[in-house]
Amino acid sequence: MTTAGQHLLELCDDVLARAATAGATACEAFAEYVKETSASVEQNELKGASSAEHEAVGIRVFVGDRLGFAYVNRFDDESLDDAIKDAVAIAKASPGDPANGLLEPLPGKAVKGLWDDALATLPPEAVVERTVALFDQARRVDKRVSVDNASFSATLAHSAVVSTAGVRAAASETAASWGLFGMAVDGDEVGSFDAYSEGARLLKDARTDEGARRFGETVMSLLKPRAGKSYQGKVLFSHEAFCEIFLDTLFESIDGDVVHKGKSRLKGMLGERVASPGFLVVDDGAKHGGLASGAFDREGMPHRRTVVMGDGVLHAFLYDGKAARRAKARPTGHALGSARNLPSVGTTNVEVGGGNASNDDLLCDLGDGLWVGRFSGNVDAVSGDFSGVAKGSFLVENGKKTAPVKETLIAGNVFEGLQRVLGCGERRYRVMATMCPWVLVDGVDVTAGG
Amino acid sequence: MLDLLESALAHGDWLELRYHDRKSRSILVEDGRLEGARSMRHAGVGVRTLVDGAWGFASTSVLTPESLAAAVAAARASAKAAAARRASKQPRLPAVIWQNGAYTSPARQPLADKSLEDKIELALQTDAKVKRGSARITSSSVHYSELIDEKLIVTSDGARVRIIDTKPELRVTAVAAMESELQSCMVAEGKTGGFGDLFARRSADEMVEKAVRIATDLLRAGYVEGGKKRVILAPDVVGLLVHEAIGHTVEADFVLSGSAAAGKIGERVASELVTLCDSGASEHEAGAGGVVLVDDEGVAARRVEIIKDGVLRSYLHNRESAERFGVEPTGNARAFEFDNEPLIRMRNTYIEPGQTPLSRMVAETADGLLLVGAKNGQADANGEFMFVVGEAYPIRRGMLGPLHRGTTITGNAFDVLRSVDQVGDQFAWELGSGYCGKGQPAKVDAGGPHLRCTVTLAGKESA
């Protein structure tokens, strides 16, 4: 137990005692301390550096089965008492809900690889050096690469959760994150922008060179776009585009609360085939060193590995305490959120795929068509219908990416698309905490503009 | 608090200290059930310094002289670390004629006039009315939220500003179903001020009526044809266009990165009928959601004519970019909370109204569409945009037809503004709910009159 962790546990204990005095019949306090050191390049110039510390507590109180919540980032007596008074007043003014309540503690396993002393003590000078290096790596590709923003940050965080139901846990973790946003500018031509972001738990894993180079090459490749071709059929989605269109909607549809409210197309489909054979989705918040891993979730429950979909068959929905109570299911350790929010259901580290094709194989299987780099559009999370512009995308001819396309609209349906997955790449790319390959999907409408 | 902040200024280099105490509430009701009500207080001081040409920033929520001194030291250490690697130095910030004092955003029926219980009841009752609005309604939600801000900004070169601001918001969503068909409509108001401002244009009941009517009517609505079309954009779609597709390209930081507006000051970029502005005040109609009287650098948030009679006249600036461009700062530096650094952001962005009544615009359109209901959208650095609109009304031989389903519109924003041949005479702010995202959220608003112009529409397959 770190000193910081002990301090947060004592703060939570204090909150629980004050809440009882204020009239709460049950209470949970989630406290956090975060320190972030970062630097940024803006408009191709090092802008500056910053160091921000933040300490806060989120207070969930219950008066019977009525719920109130308050957040405060000041811990003097008056501020804490005001926040608790507010939370109790909200509870008393709210209608009751039998789904409201706290969870009993469950034993969990230690999750390794979440703390790095080197990252926790990284000085501002080293953060600046890494930011400059990230920018240089992108610009080294070509001087026409224009970086609107490049940043690198090192974060350390301590958190603690204590409840009147017996939950009592504290943890510490570090993370580095970095990203680039920009476009290529060639004379009067401004190319389509692109964004790249990544993260790591340990300083030794915070390697920026390959991603920065790929970003530079991508924005350069988007100069001189031409009109695409209209057709209906196979489209090859990059890892980013597949996440934006398909996975974000899928993740919402496996949220046990959304399922219970009847707003998920996957309701009642456990055990059924909802994607092409071989397609796999696994969530694992207990993965050692995972970006979204943790010793416990927002309610103090241990994370665990959950096979959401295997061989295209839907195996599980995800639950926090409230969603589980409503669905009469067991919580799965998927309560997410910070001190600012009530817990809500969300995914952790996700691995997607199940395929073994090379990217060249997938391009060959596509033959002539469209490779979608990013998506700028609308996805209806309930129906799964999507439509929008394919950004950072390429015409594919005879199995090769030949030219960037402009003003090309794509449209289809997420759930029908999952049933029409023709192939997944063996190579998986990181999109924050999700590892996703390129995915070839049939039945997509492509409308060329420009 | 002012004394505490001023005492921290005695540390030498240029310093800016911004105390921001934000109290907020959020009440969400879904399908008759209170899903969450929360109260938040997020308060502290953001410290910014400029040392040897580089910026340093730090923040603290502990409001003691010792903690402020530590934050100042941390900001200076960060700035020094960056200065050592910065190629060109920002020599200084431009002089500002400070308009020091206390600024309070106007509010009709202040938010404090209603109790917490009243606000929860408003959300529960409004949600119940959505459900009762039609037998076709299968799902409903109502989200009430409010931000109550107090700020103090002091700088070592003279700013002493106190700001009080309140921004309430109400969103009403109805989902209607018929057989396997689902349609939804969200009606939202987001204002600066109080309840009198929030409900100045329409009451909660009127918001319910519209959400229910559009969601149920869409169940029977047809599809519009795709292709390049003459259209009349309603003020909410105009707001989305000017904010997303034009406004971001004229933020000076984005200009320096090479946006489509770079190097075009003095050039014709729109029809001569178009005058496009961004203002910290609520021009034409009270209560705009992005009201900023003084920005987060302490600079008065003035009205900026970005495009005047079709010619690009100005970008949006903070103090740093104003110095680089050799112009006056425009009061567009904004930070969401105390622990965010100020960035160049829009406030209330709009097109000035013209002289043509909507009825005449429709009557003089032989073949086109009236597009209403901005849902969401994105735009690129080169001005290309993609927006989803919720309602489309065909116009044939000057007559407005029935509601059709929404569609996706796309094009280049500057090309669209060049195609404008009629500007309506009625004005509305329409984008005050929700947030603009640019690394950190910001409350903004956008709007204007109806505009007749040309855009590309997706057809049935892509809608």
Interface residues (C-beta under 8 A of the other chain):
Chain A: T37 A39 E42 Q43 N44 E45 L46 K47 G48 A49 S50 S51 A52 E53 H54 E55 A56 L67 G68 F69 A70 Y71 V72 N73 R74 S79 D82 A83 D86 A87 A89 I90 A93 S94 P95 D97 P123 P124 E125 V127 V128 E129 V132 S146 V147 D148 N149 G182 M183 V185 V190 G191 S192 F193 Q232 K261 G262 K263 R340 N341 L342 S376 G377 N378 V382 S383 S387 G388 V389 K391 K406 E407 L409 I410 A411 D445 T447 G449
Chain B: E30 D31 R33 L34 G36 A37 R38 S39 M40 R41 H42 A43 G44 A54 W55 G56 F57 A58 S59 T60 S61 V62 L63 A74 A75 A77 S78 A79 A81 A82 A84 R85 R86 A87 S88 L116 E117 I120 L124 S139 V175 L182 G226 D253 F254 L256 S257 G258 S259 A260 A262 D339 E341 K375 N376 Q378 D380 A381 N382 E384 M386 V388 T408 T410 G411 G439 T456 A458 G459 E461 S462 A463
